[in-house]
Amino acid sequence: NLDKRELSHMPLLEGEERLRLLNLQHNHITKIENLVSLPNLIFLDLYNNQIKEIAHLHTVPTLRVLMLGKNYIERIRNLQNLNKLDVLDLHSNKITKIENINHLSELRVLNLANNLITAVENLNGLISLTELNLRRNLIETVNGL
C-alpha cells in the first residue's frame, strides 16, 4: 500500500515477485512504469494520479483489476495483453471514444463514467460484461449493444 505518499513516479519493486495487490492511489504519478518485476500482480490501483496514457502493462498479463479513475487519460489503448482483466475502471478521465477493448472477453465491470464519450460503440466481444457505467458523458448515439 503506497497511497498518499506524494510519489511522482512508480517505484521499481525488485524482490517483490509474490506481490499481488499494489495500491498507488492519491499520488502525483504521471506514467505507468516499473511493473516488470511483478509477474503475479492481479490488482493495480492508480486512482487519482496524473497519468495521461495507458502504457507498459504488457509485463503484467495476470492483471485482473485495473483502477485508473480520476486521471488525465484521453484514449483507451495498450490493453492487448490483459486477457484476464475482470474490472476496468477509467471513470473521470478525458476519454472521448470507446475503443480497443473488444478482446477483453473476461471483462465483467467497465466504468467509463464522467468522461467525454459521445457514442456507445465497440462493445462487441465483451461477452462477460455484467456492469457498464456510462453516467455523466456526452452520449448522442448507441450502437451494437
C-alpha positions in Angstrom: 0.0 0.0 0.0 1.7 3.2 -1.2 -1.2 5.6 -1.3 -0.9 9.2 -0.3 2.9 9.2 -0.4 3.3 12.2 -2.8 5.1 9.9 -5.3 5.9 11.4 -8.7 6.7 8.0 -10.3 6.1 4.3 -9.7 8.9 2.7 -7.7 10.7 -0.3 -9.0 9.7 -3.0 -6.5 12.5 -5.5 -7.0 12.4 -8.7 -4.9 8.6 -8.5 -4.6 7.7 -11.2 -7.2 4.9 -12.5 -5.0 3.1 -9.1 -4.8 -0.5 -9.4 -6.0 -2.0 -6.1 -5.0 -0.5 -2.7 -5.5 -2.2 0.5 -4.3 -0.7 3.7 -5.5 -3.8 6.0 -5.4 -3.7 9.7 -4.4 -0.2 10.4 -5.6 1.4 12.5 -8.4 2.3 9.7 -10.7 2.4 10.7 -14.4 3.1 7.4 -16.1 2.7 3.7 -15.6 6.1 2.0 -15.3 8.3 -0.4 -13.4 5.9 -3.3 -13.4 8.4 -5.7 -14.9 9.4 -7.3 -11.6 5.8 -8.0 -10.6 4.8 -11.2 -12.5 1.9 -12.1 -10.1 0.2 -8.8 -9.9 -3.6 -9.1 -10.2 -4.8 -5.7 -8.7 -3.3 -2.3 -9.7 -4.9 0.8 -8.3 -3.7 4.2 -9.7 -6.8 6.2 -8.9 -6.3 9.9 -8.5 -2.9 10.5 -10.1 -1.8 12.4 -13.2 -1.5 9.6 -15.7 -2.1 10.7 -19.3 -1.6 7.3 -21.2 -2.3 3.7 -20.5 1.1 2.0 -21.3 3.7 -0.6 -20.1 1.1 -3.1 -18.9 2.3 -5.9 -21.2 4.6 -7.1 -18.3 1.6 -7.9 -16.1 -0.7 -10.2 -18.1 -2.0 -11.7 -14.9 -3.8 -8.4 -14.1 -7.5 -8.8 -13.2 -8.4 -5.4 -11.8 -7.1 -2.1 -13.2 -8.2 1.1 -11.5 -7.3 4.3 -13.4 -10.1 6.6 -12.4 -9.5 10.3 -11.9 -6.5 10.7 -14.2 -5.9 12.5 -17.5 -6.2 9.6 -19.9 -7.6 10.6 -23.4 -7.5 7.2 -25.2 -8.2 3.6 -24.2 -5.2 1.6 -25.6 -2.4 -0.8 -24.9 -4.6 -3.3 -23.2 -4.0 -6.1 -25.7 -2.1 -8.4 -23.3 -4.6 -8.1 -20.4 -6.8 -11.0 -21.4 -7.6 -11.9 -17.8 -8.9 -8.4 -17.0 -12.1 -8.6 -14.9 -12.6 -5.0 -13.8 -11.5 -1.8 -15.8 -12.2 1.5 -14.1 -11.5 4.6 -16.2 -14.0 7.0 -14.7 -13.3 10.7 -14.5 -10.8 10.9 -17.3 -10.8 12.7 -20.7 -11.8 9.7 -22.9 -13.8 10.6 -26.0 -14.2 7.2 -27.6 -14.8 3.6 -26.5 -12.1 1.6 -28.3 -9.5 -1.2 -28.1 -11.4 -3.3 -25.6 -13.4 -5.9 -27.6 -10.7 -8.5 -27.0 -11.4 -8.4 -23.2 -13.7 -11.4 -23.1 -13.4 -11.9 -19.4 -14.2 -8.3 -18.5 -17.2 -8.1 -16.2 -17.1 -4.5 -15.0 -16.4 -1.4 -17.2 -16.7 2.0 -15.6 -16.4 4.9 -18.1 -18.5 7.4 -16.1 -17.6 11.1 -16.2 -15.7 11.2 -19.5 -16.3 12.9 -22.9 -17.8 9.9 -24.7 -20.4 10.8 -27.4 -21.1 7.3 -28.8 -21.7 3.9 -27.2 -19.9 1.6 -29.5 -17.2 -1.1 -29.9 -18.5 -3.2 -27.0 -18.9 -6.4 -29.1 -16.6 -9.1 -27.8 -17.2 -8.2 -24.1 -19.2 -11.4 -23.6 -18.8 -11.5 -19.8 -19.8 -7.9 -19.2 -22.3 -7.5 -16.4 -21.8 -3.9 -15.3 -21.4 -0.9 -17.6 -21.3 2.6 -16.2 -21.5 5.5 -18.7 -23.1 8.1 -16.4 -22.0 11.7 -16.9 -20.9 11.5 -20.5 -22.0 13.3 -23.7 -23.7 10.3 -25.3 -25.6 11.0 -28.5 -25.7 7.6 -30.2 -25.9 3.9 -29.0 -24.7 1.2 -31.4 -24.3 -2.6 -31.1 -25.3 -3.3 -27.6 
